[in-house]
Amino acid sequence: MTDFKKLITTIVTPLVEHPEAIEIERVETDRFYEYRLTVAGDDVGRVIGKRGHVASAIRTIVYSVRINDPKRVRLVINDESKAPK
């Protein structure tokens, strides 16, 4: 299976001011492999972008990767602020 954590980190790191605060949690459900992205509070806007365009572009890239599994991949961007370390 593709390393989605590494892919998401590679995409998000240049967008944020606090790359050390990036956390990605993988949760498996019946239908999805859900990746929950958490960044520092002041970086949330950079990752989501104006009108959600950046978040949409990130999701498009992540969703375009094919996996041999009936489950789909889903990216959730947590908008709960996380203070930088």
N, C-alpha and C positions, 0 to 999 in steps of 0.2 A: 504494500500500500504506500502511496505517496506520503511523504512527511509534510503534512499540512501545517504543522506548527512552524516548521522551518520556512515554508513558503510564506505564511502570513507574517512572520517576523521579518523576513527579507523585504516584503512590501512596505510594512508599517514603519520600520526603523528610520528610514530617511525622512519621514513625515513628522516625527515627534521631537520635542526638545529633551525629553527624559527617556531615552531608550532603555535605561536600566529598570524602568518601572513597567515595562511591557510584561504582561502575564497572559498566557493562553492556557485555558483549561479545556480538556476534551471530555465530553459527556456523551455516552452512547445510549440512545433510546431505541425503541422498536423500529422506527423508520429512519432515523438520522444518526450521523456522526456530527455532533454539535460542537463547534469550537467557539468558546467564549473569550473574547478579547477584552482585556482591561488595560487601560493606560492611565497615566497621571491626569489629574483633573483638568489642568490647563491644556492638555493635549487632545482631549476628547473632541473639541471643535475641529482640530486639524485633521483628525482621522475621519470624522463624519463629513466635513466640508460643507460649503454653502449649498443649501437645499438637499443635502445628502449625496451630492454627486461623487465625492471621493469614496464614501462608503459603498456606493453602488458600483463604482469601478473596481474596488477591492473584491467585492462579492462576485462580480463578473469573472474576474481572473480565477478566483478560488473555485467557483462552480464549474468553470470550463475544463478543469482537470478531471479526466475520466478515471473511474475506479471500477474494478471488477467485483462489484458487490451490489445487491439490490437496494441497500441503504443509500441515502443521499447525504451529501455534506451540506451543513448549514453553518454560517458565520453569524454570531451574535456579538454586537459591540456593546459592552456594558457602559451605560452613561453615568454610572455611579462614580463619583470622583475618588481618586486614589492619590494620596499625597506622594510626591516624589521622595525617593530614599536619599 
